[in-house]
């Protein structure tokens, strides 16, 4: 069993959210597990470390482009 070790909160433009859009991320050597921080007993998603890295890079790039 894994335990989420890091919490990353989504940064949304003002007015799009009432706050609390966070996910818990639990990296391990073979997978990255993600779940909704408000639903501790809900489902989790698991990604390969490579897929998670690609997603994070994509999200960071999209955020930069949106800020321009």
C-alpha positions as CSV (number, residue, x, y, z in Angstrom):
1,X,0.0,0.0,0.0
2,X,1.2,3.5,-0.8
3,X,0.8,6.7,1.1
4,X,0.4,10.0,-0.6
5,X,3.5,12.0,0.3
6,X,3.0,15.2,-1.6
7,X,0.0,17.4,-2.2
8,X,-0.1,19.5,-5.4
9,X,-2.9,22.1,-5.7
10,X,-4.1,23.1,-9.1
11,X,-3.7,26.8,-9.8
12,X,-6.8,28.0,-11.5
13,X,-7.5,31.6,-12.7
14,X,-9.6,33.6,-10.2
15,X,-13.3,33.0,-10.6
16,X,-13.1,29.5,-12.1
17,X,-13.0,27.8,-8.7
18,X,-14.0,28.1,-5.1
19,X,-10.7,26.6,-4.1
20,X,-9.7,23.2,-3.0
21,X,-8.9,21.7,-6.4
22,X,-6.1,19.6,-5.1
23,X,-4.8,16.1,-5.8
24,X,-2.5,14.0,-3.7
25,X,0.4,12.5,-5.5
26,X,2.3,9.4,-4.2
27,X,5.3,8.6,-6.3
28,X,6.9,5.2,-6.1
29,X,9.6,3.6,-8.1
30,X,7.2,1.9,-10.5
31,X,4.1,4.1,-10.5
32,X,2.7,7.5,-9.6
33,X,-0.6,7.3,-7.7
34,X,-3.0,10.2,-7.8
35,X,-6.3,10.8,-5.9
36,X,-8.7,13.6,-5.1
37,X,-7.6,15.2,-1.8
38,X,-11.2,15.6,-0.8
39,X,-12.2,12.0,-1.4
40,X,-9.7,9.9,0.6
41,X,-11.6,6.7,0.0
42,X,-12.4,7.3,-3.6
43,X,-10.7,5.9,-6.7
44,X,-7.0,6.5,-7.5
45,X,-5.3,6.7,-10.8
46,X,-1.9,5.2,-11.4
47,X,0.6,6.3,-14.1
48,X,4.0,5.2,-15.1
49,X,6.7,7.6,-14.0
50,X,7.3,8.5,-17.6
51,X,3.6,9.2,-18.3
52,X,3.4,11.4,-15.2
53,X,6.5,13.3,-16.2
54,X,5.1,13.9,-19.7
55,X,1.8,15.1,-18.2
56,X,3.6,17.5,-15.8
57,X,5.7,18.9,-18.6
58,X,2.6,19.4,-20.8
59,X,0.7,21.1,-18.0
60,X,3.6,23.4,-17.2
61,X,3.9,24.4,-20.9
62,X,0.1,25.0,-21.2
63,X,0.2,27.2,-18.1
64,X,3.0,29.3,-19.6
65,X,1.2,29.6,-22.9
66,X,-2.0,30.6,-21.1
67,X,-0.2,33.3,-19.2
68,X,1.2,34.9,-22.4
